[in-house]
Amino acid sequence: MIEHQSTIDRIYAGFKAVYGYPQGKCGQIAEKIQKEIGGEIVAGLLVFITGEREHWWVEKDGETSTQ
């Protein structure tokens, strides 16, 4: 996703500017990235010592875009 990294960074920065740390917004961020660069939206769980939470990201051309 290197060729699309500036688009991904811009979208994430926009959400971060509005929400601070945009936890819980990754589905919306992934949808916006997918609309602009294409690819597949994937959902999964991130597991931490303190628990797990849902996370969404976009995969395109074998590469993953996530923040």
Residue pairs with C-beta under 8 A, 6 or more apart in sequence:
1 8
1 37
1 58
1 60
1 61
1 63
1 64
1 65
2 63
4 33
4 37
4 60
4 65
5 65
7 33
7 36
7 37
8 33
8 37
8 65
8 67
11 29
11 32
11 33
11 36
12 22
12 29
12 67
15 22
15 25
15 28
15 29
16 22
19 25
22 29
23 53
26 54
26 55
26 56
26 57
26 66
26 67
27 43
27 54
27 56
29 56
29 67
30 41
30 42
30 56
30 57
30 58
31 41
33 39
33 58
33 65
34 40
34 41
34 58
37 58
37 60
37 65
38 60
39 58
39 59
39 60
39 61
39 65
40 58
40 59
40 60
41 56
41 57
41 58
42 56
42 57
42 58
42 59
43 54
43 55
43 56
44 54
44 55
44 56
44 57
45 52
45 53
45 54
45 55
46 52
46 53
46 54
46 55
55 66
57 64
57 65
57 66
58 64
58 65
58 66
59 65
